Amino acid sequence: KKRRAATARRQHLKSAMLQLAATEIEKEAAAKEVEKQNYLAEHCPPLSLPGSMQELQELCKKLHAKIESVDEERYDTEVKLQKTTKELEDLSQKLFDLRGKFKRPPLRRVRMSADAMLRALLGSKHKVCMDLRANLKQVKKEDTEKEKDLRDVGDWRKNIEEKSGMEGRKKMFEAGES
């Protein structure tokens, strides 16, 4: 009963936490939407299209000027970001050098054929084939006397089948007499 009660309580708490999380997510989404509307109302006034052609051209010029200023700001921030990342990399490298201790990472053994290794080193453009067995001499085996004897004896299973049972014992007995 205790386990069932603990499990039921745990499930109840879990569902309550999920409900709270869902309401918090909804609240955050609504707050973001309100914030977005406020930002757009502040920075982007409602567009009123003028009736004459000259006023329309002036409006286009203003919009182009705003676009150029925004692009300049974006470019400046990108350059600043690149500079700061480069500085961070340099400083981290200096810090690493100052420590003086370089710990080698553990290397994994990789099984790789010679062709794959050359392809990895030279790139896929170079087609290198290293067939190490291609240039080896062909050596013919000479038949030795032992091998001939083994071939003459034949398969050992046949001999056992022949000797098994009463017929095999009779043959062995007859062979022993002579």
N, C-alpha and C positions, 0 to 999 in steps of 0.2 A: 504494500500500500504506500509505503514511504517513497519508493522509487517512482511509482505511478504519479504520486502527488508532485514530486520534484520534477519529473518530466513534463507534467501538465503545466506547472508553474513556469518552467523554463520556456515552454512553447508560448505561454501567455505573454511573458516578458519580451520574448523575441518579436511576437506580432505587435506588441505595443511600441517597441523601439522602431519597427519598420513603419508603423503609422506615423510616429513622430517625425521620422526622417522624411517621409513623403510630404508631410505638411510643411516641413522646413524647406524642402526643395521647391515646393510651389510658392512659398513666400519669397524665396530668393529669386525665382524666375519673375515674379510680379515686380519685385523691387528693381531688378535689372531693366525690365521693360519701362518702368516709370523713369528710371535714371536715363535711359536712352531717349525717351520722349523729351525730358527736360534738356538734355544736351542738344538735341536737334532743334528744339525751339530757341535755345540760346544762340547757337552757332549758325544755324541755317534759317534765316527768316523766311517766311512764306514768299514764294515767287509770284510777283505780280507782272504779268506781261503787258508791256506798254502797247499802245495802239499804233504809234507811228513807226516808220522804218528806222529813223535816226535814233530814237530812244532804244529800240531793240538792238541796234548795233552797239550802242554804249553799254547796254547790259551785257552783251557778249564779250566786249572788251574787259569789263570788270570781272566777269567769270573767268576769262583766260588769265587775267592777272592773279586772281586768287589761286587758280590751278598751278601756275608757275611758282607762287610763293610756297604752296604746300609741297610741291615736288622738290624745291630747294631745301626745305626743312627735312624732308624725308631723306634726301641725299646726305645732308649734313649729319643726321643721326646715324645713318648707315656707316659713314666714314668714322665717326666717333666710336661706334661699336666695334668696327674692325680694328681701330687703333688700340682700344682697351683690351680686346681679346689677344692681340699680338703682345701687348705689354704683360698681360697675365701669363701667357705662355713663356715669355722671356724670364719673368720673375720666378716662375715655377722651375724652369730649367736651372737658373742660378741657384735657387734653394736646393735643388737636387744635387748640383755640383758641389755646393758648400758642405753638404752632409758627407760627401766623399764615399759613402758606402753604396755600392751598386749590388743589388741582389738579383742574381740571374733567375729568370722565371723557369719553372720546371718544364722541361721539354718532353713532348710525347714521342714515342717511337711510331714511325709511320712506315708501313711496308709499301715500297714503291718499286716498280720495275725500272730497269735502266732506261728504257724508252720514255717512260713517264717522267723520270727525273730530268732527262735531257730536254724533253718538251717543256717542262716547268722552267728550266734554267734558260733555254734559248728562245722560248716563246713558241706559239703554235705555227708561226710562219716557216720555221725550219723543220723539215721533215727528216729526222734522223732515225735510222733503224739500226739498232745494235743487236743483231742476232749472234750471240756469242758462240753458238754451236755450229754456225755455218762454215767456219774455217777449220774445223777440227778434222783430223784424218779419220778415215773409215778403217777400222781394224776388224778383220774377220777372226772369229774364234776357231781355233783348231780343236778338233774332237780329241779329247783325251780318252784313255782306256777306261777310266772310271765312268765317264759319261756313257760310253758304249755299253758297259756292263749294266748300268742303271736302265738304259733303254731296253736292253735284252730282257731284264727281269720283268719289266712292264709295271702295270698298276698293282700295288699291294692289295687293293680291295678285291681284285679277282682271285688272288691266292687265298685270301681269307674265306671268300664265298665257297671256293672249291673245297677247302678243308673243313668247313662247318658241316654239322650234321653227321649222320651215320656213314654216308657215302665217303665223306672226307676222312673219317677215322679208318674206314676200310682201306682206302688208298694209302694212308699213312702206314697202316699195319703191313700191307702188301709191300710197300716200298722198303720197309724196315727188314723184311724177311730176305729180300734179295740182295 
